[in-house]
Amino acid sequence: MAPRESETGELWVIVNMNGEGGSVTLPREGFDKLSGERVTAGRMEVGCYEYRMIAFPSGSSKK
């Protein structure tokens, strides 16, 4: 997972490279930049060799 921050928000680039799948815990609600779908806070499964780009816009509550 590689977090990136800008004045417009935060972006998590998540890449699973081990071929076994796994998960990441999202600290708050965001949206998937690739699909455009909303994602909820909590555990998110990441499949074998899957990658995701999750955006947390500025103004969303940080915990």
N, C-alpha and C positions, 0 to 999 in steps of 0.2 A: 504494500500500500504506500503510495506516494502522495501526501497531501500538498496542495498548492493553494495559496491565498492571494487574493487581489482585492481591490477596492469594491468589487461587485459581489464578492462572496468567496466561498471555499470550495475546492474541487478535490475529491479523492479519486485517484486513478488506482484501481485495484486489479492486480494481475495474478492469476494462479498459474505457477510454472512447474509444479511438481507432479502433475498428472494424477493426483489423488483427490482433488477437490478440497474444499474447506469452507470456512466462514469468516466473516468480519462483523463486528458489532458497530452499527451506525449510532452515533450519539443523539441524533435528532432526525426529524423528517427531512427529506430532500427529494431530488428527482434524478432519474437516470438520463444522462445526456444522450445516450445512444438510442433509447426507445421513447423517451419523452414521458415515461410513466412516473408517477409518484412512488416513492419508497418510504416505508415507515421506519421509525427508529427501532433499534434492536438488532437481533441476529439476522444476517443476510447470507444465504448459502452462495458459494462461488464454485462453479463446476470445474472439471478437469480442463486446464488450459484456457479457462474462460477469463474474460476481462470485462470490467465495468467502469464507468465514469459517473460518479455520484456527486451532484452539485448541491451545496447548501448555500442558498442566496443570503446576502447581507440582510440583516433584520430578523432572520430566523433565530429563535432563542437558543443560545448556547448554554449547555449545562456543564 
